[in-house]
């Protein structure tokens, strides 16, 4: 009996299932041989809290690297950054290459007029800021101030770490 007739007989008796499994196993071995594995370490936020009072809204915009230096703006309540029709920025001194944390604060029509607020950032046990922002008169809905804090380094603390933003 020739090999071809043996294979044909196996297929006729339901051996097609076994032959298919063998072919798939061989294909799997061929593809698995070309897979390489590289290790990547990721760092993630463990926890955060944003406390907002007096009808303001805040959006966590996260951590990023500063692309350029920037002098501080809104670090004194004698010259706060005021909400306006064009988005504004309140920030600590920023150094290029440092990690910055950014939170977007939005005004609402129900916020108190001409009210000054402080925005503080706490990473672990280290406090940054405060920045000083102010609502306009009359209060307007949807105006934005981006508050940026330079954490003074080019790396985040070891995990786990937590941070919080306080707007009061």
C-alpha positions as CSV (number, residue, x, y, z in Angstrom):
1,X,0.0,0.0,0.0
2,X,1.4,3.4,-1.0
3,X,1.9,6.3,1.4
4,X,-0.7,8.3,-0.4
5,X,-3.4,5.6,0.0
6,X,-2.6,5.4,3.7
7,X,-3.1,9.2,4.1
8,X,-6.3,9.0,2.2
9,X,-7.6,6.2,4.3
10,X,-6.7,8.1,7.5
11,X,-8.6,11.1,6.2
12,X,-11.6,9.0,5.3
13,X,-11.8,7.5,8.8
14,X,-11.9,10.9,10.6
15,X,-8.1,11.2,10.7
16,X,-8.6,14.6,9.1
17,X,-8.9,16.0,12.6
18,X,-5.6,14.5,13.7
19,X,-3.9,15.7,10.5
20,X,-5.3,19.2,11.0
21,X,-4.0,19.3,14.6
22,X,-0.6,18.2,13.5
23,X,-0.5,20.9,10.8
24,X,-1.6,23.6,13.2
25,X,1.0,22.5,15.8
26,X,3.7,22.7,13.1
27,X,2.5,26.2,12.1
28,X,2.4,27.3,15.7
29,X,6.0,26.2,16.2
30,X,7.1,28.0,13.1
31,X,5.5,31.3,14.2
32,X,6.5,31.0,17.8
33,X,10.1,30.7,16.9
34,X,10.1,34.2,15.5
35,X,8.6,36.0,18.5
36,X,10.9,38.1,20.7
37,X,10.0,39.4,24.1
38,X,11.3,42.7,25.5
39,X,10.7,44.0,29.0
40,X,9.1,47.4,29.4
41,X,8.7,49.1,32.8
42,X,5.6,51.3,33.2
43,X,4.9,53.8,36.0
44,X,1.3,54.7,36.7
45,X,-0.8,57.0,38.9
46,X,-1.9,55.2,42.0
47,X,-4.3,57.7,43.4
48,X,-5.3,61.3,43.0
49,X,-7.8,63.7,44.5
50,X,-9.1,67.0,43.3
51,X,-11.0,69.1,45.9
52,X,-13.0,72.0,44.5
53,X,-15.1,74.5,46.3
54,X,-17.4,77.5,45.4
55,X,-18.8,76.2,42.1
56,X,-15.6,75.8,40.1
57,X,-14.7,72.7,38.0
58,X,-11.3,71.0,37.7
59,X,-10.0,68.5,35.2
60,X,-6.8,66.5,35.9
61,X,-4.5,67.0,32.8
62,X,-1.8,64.8,34.3
63,X,2.0,64.8,34.2
64,X,4.2,65.8,31.3
65,X,7.8,67.1,30.6
66,X,8.2,70.8,30.3
67,X,9.4,71.8,26.8
68,X,10.7,75.2,27.8
69,X,11.3,77.5,30.7
70,X,8.5,79.7,32.0
71,X,8.5,82.4,34.7
72,X,5.9,82.1,37.4
73,X,2.4,83.7,37.0
74,X,-0.2,84.0,39.6
75,X,1.9,83.0,42.6
76,X,0.7,85.9,44.6
77,X,-2.8,86.8,45.5
78,X,-1.9,90.5,45.1
79,X,-1.7,89.7,41.3
80,X,-3.9,86.7,40.6
81,X,-4.6,85.2,37.2
82,X,-8.2,86.1,36.3
83,X,-10.6,84.0,34.3
84,X,-11.2,85.6,30.9
85,X,-12.6,84.8,27.4
86,X,-9.2,83.4,26.3
87,X,-7.6,80.5,28.3
88,X,-5.1,81.7,30.8
89,X,-2.1,80.0,32.6
90,X,-1.1,80.2,36.2
91,X,2.2,78.5,37.0
92,X,5.2,78.1,39.3
93,X,8.6,78.7,37.8
94,X,9.0,76.0,35.2
95,X,12.4,74.6,34.0
96,X,12.7,72.8,30.6
97,X,13.0,69.0,31.1
98,X,11.3,69.0,34.5
99,X,8.1,67.1,35.0
100,X,5.1,69.4,35.4
101,X,1.6,68.6,36.7
102,X,-1.3,70.4,35.2
103,X,-4.9,70.9,36.3
104,X,-7.5,72.8,34.3
105,X,-9.8,75.0,36.4
106,X,-13.0,76.1,34.8
107,X,-15.4,78.9,36.0
108,X,-19.1,78.6,36.3
109,X,-21.8,81.2,36.1
110,X,-22.8,80.4,39.7
111,X,-19.3,81.0,41.1
112,X,-18.9,84.0,43.5
113,X,-17.8,87.2,41.6
114,X,-14.3,88.7,42.1
115,X,-13.4,85.8,44.4
116,X,-9.8,84.8,44.8
117,X,-8.9,81.1,45.1
118,X,-5.7,79.3,45.8
119,X,-4.7,76.2,43.9
120,X,-2.2,73.9,45.6
121,X,-0.7,70.6,44.5
122,X,0.6,67.9,46.9
123,X,2.7,65.0,45.6
124,X,3.3,62.5,48.4
125,X,4.2,64.7,51.3
126,X,5.6,67.7,49.2
127,X,3.4,70.7,48.6
128,X,3.8,72.9,45.5
129,X,2.3,76.4,45.0
130,X,-0.1,77.8,45.9
131,X,-1.2,79.6,42.7
132,X,-3.8,82.4,42.9
133,X,-6.7,82.6,40.5
134,X,-9.8,84.9,40.5
135,X,-13.3,84.9,39.1
136,X,-14.5,87.8,37.0
137,X,-17.4,90.1,37.6
138,X,-19.9,88.9,36.5
139,X,-19.0,85.3,36.8
140,X,-19.1,83.5,33.4
141,X,-19.5,79.8,32.6
142,X,-16.7,77.9,30.9
143,X,-13.7,80.2,31.2
144,X,-10.4,78.3,31.8
145,X,-7.2,78.7,33.7
146,X,-4.5,76.0,33.3
147,X,-2.6,75.6,36.6
148,X,0.9,74.2,36.1
149,X,3.3,73.0,38.9
150,X,7.0,72.2,38.3
151,X,7.9,69.3,40.6
152,X,11.6,70.1,40.3
153,X,12.8,66.9,38.8
154,X,12.8,64.8,35.7
155,X,11.3,61.7,37.3
156,X,8.2,60.8,39.4
157,X,8.6,59.3,42.8
158,X,8.8,55.5,43.2
159,X,5.5,53.7,43.0
160,X,3.2,53.7,44.8
161,X,2.6,57.5,45.2
162,X,-0.4,59.7,45.5
163,X,-1.2,63.3,44.8
164,X,-3.9,65.8,45.4
165,X,-5.1,69.2,44.2
166,X,-6.8,71.6,46.5
167,X,-8.8,74.6,45.2
168,X,-10.1,76.7,48.1
